[in-house]
Amino acid sequence: MAYPTHRECANFRDGRCLLLGIEVDPDGPACPNFTPRSSITPGAPSPQAELWRIRMEIEEIRRSLSILEARLRRLGG
């Protein structure tokens, strides 16, 4: 039985897993987050990739808030 590979996953692009942000062997076995390329609309991100993007945006907002809160404390607010 053949297993799906990273290359066949909608979350694989340019040698990287978009969900984990790491380089992967295109011919290596896909992870449990495997989403077949055929299951998504061409040009549309997979649901997992979209969720990952949203999580990264939230993390960036948290970092920005932390910096702003520190600045506010220094100003005595």
Phi and psi restraints in degrees (range 20) as a CNS / XPLOR table:
assign (resid 1 and name C) (resid 2 and name N)
       (resid 2 and name CA) (resid 2 and name C) 1.0 -86.0 20.0 2
assign (resid 2 and name N) (resid 2 and name CA)
       (resid 2 and name C) (resid 3 and name N) 1.0 137.8 20.0 2
assign (resid 2 and name C) (resid 3 and name N)
       (resid 3 and name CA) (resid 3 and name C) 1.0 -98.0 20.0 2
assign (resid 3 and name N) (resid 3 and name CA)
       (resid 3 and name C) (resid 4 and name N) 1.0 150.9 20.0 2
assign (resid 3 and name C) (resid 4 and name N)
       (resid 4 and name CA) (resid 4 and name C) 1.0 -66.0 20.0 2
assign (resid 4 and name N) (resid 4 and name CA)
       (resid 4 and name C) (resid 5 and name N) 1.0 151.1 20.0 2
assign (resid 4 and name C) (resid 5 and name N)
       (resid 5 and name CA) (resid 5 and name C) 1.0 -111.9 20.0 2
assign (resid 5 and name N) (resid 5 and name CA)
       (resid 5 and name C) (resid 6 and name N) 1.0 166.4 20.0 2
assign (resid 5 and name C) (resid 6 and name N)
       (resid 6 and name CA) (resid 6 and name C) 1.0 -56.3 20.0 2
assign (resid 6 and name N) (resid 6 and name CA)
       (resid 6 and name C) (resid 7 and name N) 1.0 -40.2 20.0 2
assign (resid 6 and name C) (resid 7 and name N)
       (resid 7 and name CA) (resid 7 and name C) 1.0 -56.7 20.0 2
assign (resid 7 and name N) (resid 7 and name CA)
       (resid 7 and name C) (resid 8 and name N) 1.0 -30.5 20.0 2
assign (resid 7 and name C) (resid 8 and name N)
       (resid 8 and name CA) (resid 8 and name C) 1.0 -86.8 20.0 2
assign (resid 8 and name N) (resid 8 and name CA)
       (resid 8 and name C) (resid 9 and name N) 1.0 -2.1 20.0 2
assign (resid 8 and name C) (resid 9 and name N)
       (resid 9 and name CA) (resid 9 and name C) 1.0 -90.3 20.0 2
assign (resid 9 and name N) (resid 9 and name CA)
       (resid 9 and name C) (resid 10 and name N) 1.0 140.4 20.0 2
assign (resid 9 and name C) (resid 10 and name N)
       (resid 10 and name CA) (resid 10 and name C) 1.0 -65.5 20.0 2
assign (resid 10 and name N) (resid 10 and name CA)
       (resid 10 and name C) (resid 11 and name N) 1.0 -19.9 20.0 2
assign (resid 10 and name C) (resid 11 and name N)
       (resid 11 and name CA) (resid 11 and name C) 1.0 -93.8 20.0 2
assign (resid 11 and name N) (resid 11 and name CA)
       (resid 11 and name C) (resid 12 and name N) 1.0 10.1 20.0 2
assign (resid 11 and name C) (resid 12 and name N)
       (resid 12 and name CA) (resid 12 and name C) 1.0 -105.5 20.0 2
assign (resid 12 and name N) (resid 12 and name CA)
       (resid 12 and name C) (resid 13 and name N) 1.0 128.6 20.0 2
assign (resid 12 and name C) (resid 13 and name N)
       (resid 13 and name CA) (resid 13 and name C) 1.0 -152.6 20.0 2
assign (resid 13 and name N) (resid 13 and name CA)
       (resid 13 and name C) (resid 14 and name N) 1.0 131.6 20.0 2
assign (resid 13 and name C) (resid 14 and name N)
       (resid 14 and name CA) (resid 14 and name C) 1.0 52.7 20.0 2
assign (resid 14 and name N) (resid 14 and name CA)
       (resid 14 and name C) (resid 15 and name N) 1.0 41.4 20.0 2
assign (resid 14 and name C) (resid 15 and name N)
       (resid 15 and name CA) (resid 15 and name C) 1.0 80.0 20.0 2
assign (resid 15 and name N) (resid 15 and name CA)
       (resid 15 and name C) (resid 16 and name N) 1.0 7.1 20.0 2
assign (resid 15 and name C) (resid 16 and name N)
       (resid 16 and name CA) (resid 16 and name C) 1.0 -125.6 20.0 2
assign (resid 16 and name N) (resid 16 and name CA)
       (resid 16 and name C) (resid 17 and name N) 1.0 148.1 20.0 2
assign (resid 16 and name C) (resid 17 and name N)
       (resid 17 and name CA) (resid 17 and name C) 1.0 -84.6 20.0 2
assign (resid 17 and name N) (resid 17 and name CA)
       (resid 17 and name C) (resid 18 and name N) 1.0 120.3 20.0 2
assign (resid 17 and name C) (resid 18 and name N)
       (resid 18 and name CA) (resid 18 and name C) 1.0 -71.0 20.0 2
assign (resid 18 and name N) (resid 18 and name CA)
       (resid 18 and name C) (resid 19 and name N) 1.0 -25.6 20.0 2
assign (resid 18 and name C) (resid 19 and name N)
       (resid 19 and name CA) (resid 19 and name C) 1.0 -74.9 20.0 2
assign (resid 19 and name N) (resid 19 and name CA)
       (resid 19 and name C) (resid 20 and name N) 1.0 -43.0 20.0 2
assign (resid 19 and name C) (resid 20 and name N)
       (resid 20 and name CA) (resid 20 and name C) 1.0 -96.6 20.0 2
assign (resid 20 and name N) (resid 20 and name CA)
       (resid 20 and name C) (resid 21 and name N) 1.0 -14.7 20.0 2
assign (resid 20 and name C) (resid 21 and name N)
       (resid 21 and name CA) (resid 21 and name C) 1.0 68.7 20.0 2
assign (resid 21 and name N) (resid 21 and name CA)
       (resid 21 and name C) (resid 22 and name N) 1.0 30.4 20.0 2
assign (resid 21 and name C) (resid 22 and name N)
       (resid 22 and name CA) (resid 22 and name C) 1.0 -126.0 20.0 2
assign (resid 22 and name N) (resid 22 and name CA)
       (resid 22 and name C) (resid 23 and name N) 1.0 157.4 20.0 2
assign (resid 22 and name C) (resid 23 and name N)
       (resid 23 and name CA) (resid 23 and name C) 1.0 -74.9 20.0 2
assign (resid 23 and name N) (resid 23 and name CA)
       (resid 23 and name C) (resid 24 and name N) 1.0 140.2 20.0 2
assign (resid 23 and name C) (resid 24 and name N)
       (resid 24 and name CA) (resid 24 and name C) 1.0 -136.2 20.0 2
assign (resid 24 and name N) (resid 24 and name CA)
       (resid 24 and name C) (resid 25 and name N) 1.0 155.6 20.0 2
assign (resid 24 and name C) (resid 25 and name N)
       (resid 25 and name CA) (resid 25 and name C) 1.0 -71.7 20.0 2
assign (resid 25 and name N) (resid 25 and name CA)
       (resid 25 and name C) (resid 26 and name N) 1.0 118.0 20.0 2
assign (resid 25 and name C) (resid 26 and name N)
       (resid 26 and name CA) (resid 26 and name C) 1.0 -55.6 20.0 2
assign (resid 26 and name N) (resid 26 and name CA)
       (resid 26 and name C) (resid 27 and name N) 1.0 -30.5 20.0 2
assign (resid 26 and name C) (resid 27 and name N)
       (resid 27 and name CA) (resid 27 and name C) 1.0 -96.3 20.0 2
assign (resid 27 and name N) (resid 27 and name CA)
       (resid 27 and name C) (resid 28 and name N) 1.0 2.7 20.0 2
assign (resid 27 and name C) (resid 28 and name N)
       (resid 28 and name CA) (resid 28 and name C) 1.0 -75.9 20.0 2
assign (resid 28 and name N) (resid 28 and name CA)
       (resid 28 and name C) (resid 29 and name N) 1.0 159.5 20.0 2
assign (resid 28 and name C) (resid 29 and name N)
       (resid 29 and name CA) (resid 29 and name C) 1.0 -63.1 20.0 2
assign (resid 29 and name N) (resid 29 and name CA)
       (resid 29 and name C) (resid 30 and name N) 1.0 137.5 20.0 2
assign (resid 29 and name C) (resid 30 and name N)
       (resid 30 and name CA) (resid 30 and name C) 1.0 -69.1 20.0 2
assign (resid 30 and name N) (resid 30 and name CA)
       (resid 30 and name C) (resid 31 and name N) 1.0 156.5 20.0 2
assign (resid 30 and name C) (resid 31 and name N)
       (resid 31 and name CA) (resid 31 and name C) 1.0 -85.3 20.0 2
assign (resid 31 and name N) (resid 31 and name CA)
       (resid 31 and name C) (resid 32 and name N) 1.0 176.8 20.0 2
assign (resid 31 and name C) (resid 32 and name N)
       (resid 32 and name CA) (resid 32 and name C) 1.0 -62.3 20.0 2
assign (resid 32 and name N) (resid 32 and name CA)
       (resid 32 and name C) (resid 33 and name N) 1.0 -17.3 20.0 2
assign (resid 32 and name C) (resid 33 and name N)
       (resid 33 and name CA) (resid 33 and name C) 1.0 -86.0 20.0 2
assign (resid 33 and name N) (resid 33 and name CA)
       (resid 33 and name C) (resid 34 and name N) 1.0 9.7 20.0 2
assign (resid 33 and name C) (resid 34 and name N)
       (resid 34 and name CA) (resid 34 and name C) 1.0 -51.6 20.0 2
assign (resid 34 and name N) (resid 34 and name CA)
       (resid 34 and name C) (resid 35 and name N) 1.0 129.6 20.0 2
assign (resid 34 and name C) (resid 35 and name N)
       (resid 35 and name CA) (resid 35 and name C) 1.0 -128.1 20.0 2
assign (resid 35 and name N) (resid 35 and name CA)
       (resid 35 and name C) (resid 36 and name N) 1.0 114.8 20.0 2
assign (resid 35 and name C) (resid 36 and name N)
       (resid 36 and name CA) (resid 36 and name C) 1.0 -59.1 20.0 2
assign (resid 36 and name N) (resid 36 and name CA)
       (resid 36 and name C) (resid 37 and name N) 1.0 138.8 20.0 2
assign (resid 36 and name C) (resid 37 and name N)
       (resid 37 and name CA) (resid 37 and name C) 1.0 -57.1 20.0 2
assign (resid 37 and name N) (resid 37 and name CA)
       (resid 37 and name C) (resid 38 and name N) 1.0 -33.6 20.0 2
assign (resid 37 and name C) (resid 38 and name N)
       (resid 38 and name CA) (resid 38 and name C) 1.0 -70.4 20.0 2
assign (resid 38 and name N) (resid 38 and name CA)
       (resid 38 and name C) (resid 39 and name N) 1.0 -11.7 20.0 2
assign (resid 38 and name C) (resid 39 and name N)
       (resid 39 and name CA) (resid 39 and name C) 1.0 -88.8 20.0 2
assign (resid 39 and name N) (resid 39 and name CA)
       (resid 39 and name C) (resid 40 and name N) 1.0 -4.3 20.0 2
assign (resid 39 and name C) (resid 40 and name N)
       (resid 40 and name CA) (resid 40 and name C) 1.0 -120.3 20.0 2
assign (resid 40 and name N) (resid 40 and name CA)
       (resid 40 and name C) (resid 41 and name N) 1.0 157.8 20.0 2
assign (resid 40 and name C) (resid 41 and name N)
       (resid 41 and name CA) (resid 41 and name C) 1.0 -71.8 20.0 2
assign (resid 41 and name N) (resid 41 and name CA)
       (resid 41 and name C) (resid 42 and name N) 1.0 133.2 20.0 2
assign (resid 41 and name C) (resid 42 and name N)
       (resid 42 and name CA) (resid 42 and name C) 1.0 -53.8 20.0 2
assign (resid 42 and name N) (resid 42 and name CA)
       (resid 42 and name C) (resid 43 and name N) 1.0 133.0 20.0 2
assign (resid 42 and name C) (resid 43 and name N)
       (resid 43 and name CA) (resid 43 and name C) 1.0 87.7 20.0 2
assign (resid 43 and name N) (resid 43 and name CA)
       (resid 43 and name C) (resid 44 and name N) 1.0 -16.2 20.0 2
assign (resid 43 and name C) (resid 44 and name N)
       (resid 44 and name CA) (resid 44 and name C) 1.0 -93.1 20.0 2
assign (resid 44 and name N) (resid 44 and name CA)
       (resid 44 and name C) (resid 45 and name N) 1.0 139.1 20.0 2
assign (resid 44 and name C) (resid 45 and name N)
       (resid 45 and name CA) (resid 45 and name C) 1.0 -70.4 20.0 2
assign (resid 45 and name N) (resid 45 and name CA)
       (resid 45 and name C) (resid 46 and name N) 1.0 151.2 20.0 2
assign (resid 45 and name C) (resid 46 and name N)
       (resid 46 and name CA) (resid 46 and name C) 1.0 -68.1 20.0 2
assign (resid 46 and name N) (resid 46 and name CA)
       (resid 46 and name C) (resid 47 and name N) 1.0 158.5 20.0 2
assign (resid 46 and name C) (resid 47 and name N)
       (resid 47 and name CA) (resid 47 and name C) 1.0 -56.9 20.0 2
assign (resid 47 and name N) (resid 47 and name CA)
       (resid 47 and name C) (resid 48 and name N) 1.0 -38.5 20.0 2
assign (resid 47 and name C) (resid 48 and name N)
       (resid 48 and name CA) (resid 48 and name C) 1.0 -66.4 20.0 2
assign (resid 48 and name N) (resid 48 and name CA)
       (resid 48 and name C) (resid 49 and name N) 1.0 -41.1 20.0 2
assign (resid 48 and name C) (resid 49 and name N)
       (resid 49 and name CA) (resid 49 and name C) 1.0 -65.9 20.0 2
assign (resid 49 and name N) (resid 49 and name CA)
       (resid 49 and name C) (resid 50 and name N) 1.0 -38.5 20.0 2
assign (resid 49 and name C) (resid 50 and name N)
       (resid 50 and name CA) (resid 50 and name C) 1.0 -65.6 20.0 2
assign (resid 50 and name N) (resid 50 and name CA)
       (resid 50 and name C) (resid 51 and name N) 1.0 -41.5 20.0 2
assign (resid 50 and name C) (resid 51 and name N)
       (resid 51 and name CA) (resid 51 and name C) 1.0 -62.5 20.0 2
assign (resid 51 and name N) (resid 51 and name CA)
       (resid 51 and name C) (resid 52 and name N) 1.0 -43.5 20.0 2
assign (resid 51 and name C) (resid 52 and name N)
       (resid 52 and name CA) (resid 52 and name C) 1.0 -60.5 20.0 2
assign (resid 52 and name N) (resid 52 and name CA)
       (resid 52 and name C) (resid 53 and name N) 1.0 -44.0 20.0 2
assign (resid 52 and name C) (resid 53 and name N)
       (resid 53 and name CA) (resid 53 and name C) 1.0 -60.4 20.0 2
assign (resid 53 and name N) (resid 53 and name CA)
       (resid 53 and name C) (resid 54 and name N) 1.0 -43.2 20.0 2
assign (resid 53 and name C) (resid 54 and name N)
       (resid 54 and name CA) (resid 54 and name C) 1.0 -64.7 20.0 2
assign (resid 54 and name N) (resid 54 and name CA)
       (resid 54 and name C) (resid 55 and name N) 1.0 -42.1 20.0 2
assign (resid 54 and name C) (resid 55 and name N)
       (resid 55 and name CA) (resid 55 and name C) 1.0 -61.3 20.0 2
assign (resid 55 and name N) (resid 55 and name CA)
       (resid 55 and name C) (resid 56 and name N) 1.0 -40.0 20.0 2
assign (resid 55 and name C) (resid 56 and name N)
       (resid 56 and name CA) (resid 56 and name C) 1.0 -67.0 20.0 2
assign (resid 56 and name N) (resid 56 and name CA)
       (resid 56 and name C) (resid 57 and name N) 1.0 -37.9 20.0 2
assign (resid 56 and name C) (resid 57 and name N)
       (resid 57 and name CA) (resid 57 and name C) 1.0 -63.9 20.0 2
assign (resid 57 and name N) (resid 57 and name CA)
       (resid 57 and name C) (resid 58 and name N) 1.0 -42.6 20.0 2
assign (resid 57 and name C) (resid 58 and name N)
       (resid 58 and name CA) (resid 58 and name C) 1.0 -62.4 20.0 2
assign (resid 58 and name N) (resid 58 and name CA)
       (resid 58 and name C) (resid 59 and name N) 1.0 -41.7 20.0 2
assign (resid 58 and name C) (resid 59 and name N)
       (resid 59 and name CA) (resid 59 and name C) 1.0 -63.7 20.0 2
assign (resid 59 and name N) (resid 59 and name CA)
       (resid 59 and name C) (resid 60 and name N) 1.0 -39.8 20.0 2
assign (resid 59 and name C) (resid 60 and name N)
       (resid 60 and name CA) (resid 60 and name C) 1.0 -64.6 20.0 2
assign (resid 60 and name N) (resid 60 and name CA)
       (resid 60 and name C) (resid 61 and name N) 1.0 -40.1 20.0 2
assign (resid 60 and name C) (resid 61 and name N)
       (resid 61 and name CA) (resid 61 and name C) 1.0 -63.4 20.0 2
assign (resid 61 and name N) (resid 61 and name CA)
       (resid 61 and name C) (resid 62 and name N) 1.0 -41.8 20.0 2
assign (resid 61 and name C) (resid 62 and name N)
       (resid 62 and name CA) (resid 62 and name C) 1.0 -60.8 20.0 2
assign (resid 62 and name N) (resid 62 and name CA)
       (resid 62 and name C) (resid 63 and name N) 1.0 -43.2 20.0 2
assign (resid 62 and name C) (resid 63 and name N)
       (resid 63 and name CA) (resid 63 and name C) 1.0 -62.5 20.0 2
assign (resid 63 and name N) (resid 63 and name CA)
       (resid 63 and name C) (resid 64 and name N) 1.0 -43.7 20.0 2
assign (resid 63 and name C) (resid 64 and name N)
       (resid 64 and name CA) (resid 64 and name C) 1.0 -62.8 20.0 2
assign (resid 64 and name N) (resid 64 and name CA)
       (resid 64 and name C) (resid 65 and name N) 1.0 -42.6 20.0 2
assign (resid 64 and name C) (resid 65 and name N)
       (resid 65 and name CA) (resid 65 and name C) 1.0 -62.5 20.0 2
assign (resid 65 and name N) (resid 65 and name CA)
       (resid 65 and name C) (resid 66 and name N) 1.0 -40.7 20.0 2
assign (resid 65 and name C) (resid 66 and name N)
       (resid 66 and name CA) (resid 66 and name C) 1.0 -61.6 20.0 2
assign (resid 66 and name N) (resid 66 and name CA)
       (resid 66 and name C) (resid 67 and name N) 1.0 -43.0 20.0 2
assign (resid 66 and name C) (resid 67 and name N)
       (resid 67 and name CA) (resid 67 and name C) 1.0 -64.5 20.0 2
assign (resid 67 and name N) (resid 67 and name CA)
       (resid 67 and name C) (resid 68 and name N) 1.0 -44.6 20.0 2
assign (resid 67 and name C) (resid 68 and name N)
       (resid 68 and name CA) (resid 68 and name C) 1.0 -65.0 20.0 2
assign (resid 68 and name N) (resid 68 and name CA)
       (resid 68 and name C) (resid 69 and name N) 1.0 -39.0 20.0 2
assign (resid 68 and name C) (resid 69 and name N)
       (resid 69 and name CA) (resid 69 and name C) 1.0 -63.6 20.0 2
assign (resid 69 and name N) (resid 69 and name CA)
       (resid 69 and name C) (resid 70 and name N) 1.0 -40.1 20.0 2
assign (resid 69 and name C) (resid 70 and name N)
       (resid 70 and name CA) (resid 70 and name C) 1.0 -63.4 20.0 2
assign (resid 70 and name N) (resid 70 and name CA)
       (resid 70 and name C) (resid 71 and name N) 1.0 -42.5 20.0 2
assign (resid 70 and name C) (resid 71 and name N)
       (resid 71 and name CA) (resid 71 and name C) 1.0 -61.7 20.0 2
assign (resid 71 and name N) (resid 71 and name CA)
       (resid 71 and name C) (resid 72 and name N) 1.0 -42.0 20.0 2
assign (resid 71 and name C) (resid 72 and name N)
       (resid 72 and name CA) (resid 72 and name C) 1.0 -64.1 20.0 2
assign (resid 72 and name N) (resid 72 and name CA)
       (resid 72 and name C) (resid 73 and name N) 1.0 -41.4 20.0 2
assign (resid 72 and name C) (resid 73 and name N)
       (resid 73 and name CA) (resid 73 and name C) 1.0 -63.1 20.0 2
assign (resid 73 and name N) (resid 73 and name CA)
       (resid 73 and name C) (resid 74 and name N) 1.0 -39.4 20.0 2
assign (resid 73 and name C) (resid 74 and name N)
       (resid 74 and name CA) (resid 74 and name C) 1.0 -64.3 20.0 2
assign (resid 74 and name N) (resid 74 and name CA)
       (resid 74 and name C) (resid 75 and name N) 1.0 -30.3 20.0 2
assign (resid 74 and name C) (resid 75 and name N)
       (resid 75 and name CA) (resid 75 and name C) 1.0 -83.1 20.0 2
assign (resid 75 and name N) (resid 75 and name CA)
       (resid 75 and name C) (resid 76 and name N) 1.0 -2.9 20.0 2
assign (resid 75 and name C) (resid 76 and name N)
       (resid 76 and name CA) (resid 76 and name C) 1.0 85.4 20.0 2
assign (resid 76 and name N) (resid 76 and name CA)
       (resid 76 and name C) (resid 77 and name N) 1.0 19.6 20.0 2
